[in-house]
Each structure stands twice: as structure tokens, then as C-alpha cells.
């Protein structure tokens, strides 16, 4: 803070959330002759990264240090829920390390390369969106939406495994064990019969997802 008791640029940004919009920034920098130019200068310095028109990722926010990756995903693009590889890693179900926070959305697919981490949002049809995810709370201030393990797996197959061909049970086992490197035993302990059955009506009976669900139900 300067001698006049006013916050400098960094102090102001530190006190703001991870995601900020133009109106909030113009309000907080209203003491400047041109708040609009100030925002432009902060972007040039790399303090603000534009997400979309009028929306910015605040790289200096103090909340970055304590906010879960999944909660940041919530602040960048909505509607969304964390799914696919990142969700499966969140549950400790895949061996490979995932570095991109993967989510699904009913909006167009979008990628955000932030200094914090890369975030990927893949489009999913509205029919398959409204089921299979939950709200998780990390502390009194933070919460995020995340797919249950079985929905995260189905989303992965739907979006990422375009070339997967399922002719028999061996194809499913080979994909899960060798390609995705999924801990099937742990997965089967976590998922419930009711959750698996609830997803069946959302997938055509000849689809890869439906075939996988039937295989998982048989395993239960």
C-alpha cells in the first residue's frame, strides 16, 4: 500500500477472485484516469488473462494458492462438471498422471491455457448432461461439480475414445486395462448398481457406452 493509503495494482489484484469481469475491474481501478486503459496495461503485463469478452483470469489472486483445481474450473466456464481423465484421477482410478483439468459442458468446446493449469471443456449433448455428477465441497467457501466414476468413464468413451470398437468382453477389458489403465477392481468397489442402472436410459442400446454399462452391471 502506498503512502496515501491506496492499494497499488498488485495489492488490488491479490484481493480479487480468480475470475474477474470488466465491471468489477473498472470499479476497483476507478481511481485511475482511464480504468479501461489500466485493464489493458494489466493484460499486457500478464496479470490478467482474457478468458472471453469481458472475463479475465486473475493470475495474481491470492485465492489461487488455496483454491482447488476443480473449483477454478467452475469459475472459468459454466455450465460444466469435471469429468473424464481428471475425475478418474481424482478418485484414484487411473495410473497415468493427468495434467489437464478435463470437464464437459453443454456449451461449445473450449480450452483455457492459464498460468495455473490448462483447462479443457468438451461439448456434451444436453440429453446426457443432467445426470451422473455431484456437488463436492472442499471448504466453507468452495464447491465444484464432478462426475461420479461411472459417468466420468462414459464421458471419456463418448468424447475421447472415438476409435474404440467393442465386439466382445475382451475388447472392453483390453481398453480399460491397457489403454485407459483403469483400476477395474477399485472402480467396481466404488460404483453402485443403482448408479449404473440409472445411466442406461441415456444411451442407445447399440452404443459403446450402453455396451460398457451392461458389462459393468454383469460384473456387479
N, C-alpha and C positions, 0 to 999 in steps of 0.2 A: 504494500500500500504506500502511495506517495505521501509527501509532506502535507498535502492538502486533505488527507484522509480519504482520497478517492482510490478505488482499485485500479491497478494497471490492467492491460489487456489479458495477460495470463491469469491473473487472480480472478478476473471476471469469468473467463472460460472454465477455470478449475471448479468454480462454484455451480456451473450449469450441468444439465444432464448429458448423457452420451449423445442423444439425438436432440437437435435443436432446430427450430424453424426461423424463418426470416423475421417474423413478428417479434419473437422473443429476443432475438439478437438486436434488432433495431431498438427495442425497449431498453435493453441493458447497456447499449452503447449510444443512448440518446444524448449524452453529454458531448458527443463529437459533432463537429460541424456537419459532417455527412456520414451518418450511420451506414448508408449503403456502400460508400467507399471503404469504410472501416471493415465491413464484411468481406469485400473484395480483397483487401490487404491481408486479412487473416487467412483467406483461402490461398493466397499466393505464398504465404509463409508455411503452409501445410498444417495450420492449426485447425482449420475447418475443411472437411472433405465433403463435397456436394454429393448427396445420395440421389436426389431427384430435384426437380424445380422447387425451390423454397425450403428444402430439407437438407440438413447437414449432419455429418458425423463429427462430433466434437472430440478431437484427438487428445485434448488436454483435460477433459473432465476427470475429476477425482474418482468418480464412480466407476471408471474403467478398472481400477485396481481391485474393486470388491464385487463387481457385477459378474455373474456367471455368463459364459458364452451364450447359453440358451436365452438368457434374459436380454442380452444385446440383440440377438436375432429378433426378439419381439419388438424392439424399438426401431428396427430398420425397415421392415416390410410387413404389412398386415392386410388381409388375414393370412395366417401361417400356422404351422406347427412343426416342430423339429422332428425329423424322420430319417429314414434310410440309414446310411452308414453311421452318422453321428449318434443317432438314437440307439442303434445297436451297440455302439461303443459305450455309450452312456450306461447301458445295462450290463456291460462287461461280457458281451456275447460274441464279439469277433476279435481275432488275434491281431490283425493288422492295425497299425496306428492311423487314425483319421485326423487330418489337419484342417479340413474344411467343414464348417458348420452347415450341415445339409438340412433343408426344410422343404416342405411342399406348400403350395398356395393355389388359390383359385384364380389369381391374377396371372399375367404373363410371366414367364420365367425371367429371373433377374439374378445378376451376380454383383456382389459388392466386395471389392478388394480394399479392405481397410487396414490401417497400421496395426490394428488389434488382432485381426484374423480375417481370412476370406470367408464370405458367407454366400451360400448358393440356395436359391429358391426355385424349385421346379414346379411347373404347372401341373395341376391335377384336376380332373373333371369334378364339377360340383356334386355329381352323384356319389362319388367316392370320398368326398371330403368330410362330411359331417359325422363320422363315426370312427372309433378306434384310437382316440387320443384323450389325454387327461391334462389337468392343470397341476403342475408341481410348484411348490413354494420353497424357496431357498432360505428366506428370512422374512421378517415382517414387511419389508418393502418390495421384495422381488418375487415374481412368479413367471412361469412360462408354460406354453403348451407343448406337449411332446407325445409322439405316437407311442402306443403300447408296443411291446416287442413284435407281436404278430402283425400289426399294421405297418410297422417300420419295415418289416421283411417284405410284405406285399407291395408297399410303395417302391421299394428297391427293385423288385422284379418288374413292376409295371413301367418304371421310368428308366432304370439303369441296365436291366438285363434284356434288352430288345432282341438279342440273338439267341436267347435261351429256347431250346426245343425240348419239350417234355413228351417222351414216348412211353416211358415206364418209370417205375420207382427208382431204378438205378440212376436215371438222369437227374432226378431230384436230389438224391443223396450225393452224387458227384458234384453237383452245383453247390450245394450247401457246405459240404466238407472241403472241397478243393478250390473252388472259385471264390466263394464268399468267405470261406474259413470260419464258418459259424460253429459255435459250441452247441451242437444239437442237444446233447444231454441236459445242459444247463437251460437251454431255451425251453425244452419240454417241461422242465420243473417250474418255470416262471409263468408260462401261459396257462390259461384255463380253458376247459371245454366250452364254457358258456361264451367266452370272448371269441373263440374260433367260430362257433356256430353263428354268432351274431353277424359275422362278416360275409357269410356265404351269399345272402341275397343281393349283395352289391357287385358280384362278379358273375359274368356269364359262365355257364357250366362247362363250356369248351375252352375257357381262358386258362392261361398259365396259373393265374392266382387261384382260381377255383380248384384246379388240379392239385396245387400245393396244399390248399386248405383241407381237401379231402384226405390227402396223405397224412397231414398233421393230426387230423381227427382220428384217423385209423391208429396212429401211434399212441394217442391218449387212451 
